[in-house]
Amino acid sequence: MEVVVLIAVFGIVPIYIGHKIGLKKDRTGWLWGLLLGWLGVIILACMSDKNPLVSSDREVRELENQVRIAELRKQVAQTSSPEAGEAR
């Protein structure tokens, strides 16, 4: 009975967990779990996504703020240019 538990813990469970992690990261996680066991699961967990997306609302707000700042700088540069002063 102990042998079956050891086989499950060290052989089958890493494949399952690697598969679940791989689904979220768009990778073949079951293969990492099969070939390297728990070490493969750890490596897979540390790997980045193949298709990274902006993941948090904070990052989205920061990017929107950067766009607004760039637009304001463009407007200031246009209004302070010499051609804008002559047109008035």
Secondary structure, DSSP 4 states (H G I P E B T S, - for coil): -HHHHHHIIIIIHHHHHHHHHHHHHTS-HHHHHHHHTHHHHHHHHHSPPSS-----HHHHHHHHHHHHHHHHHHHHHHHTSHHHHHH-
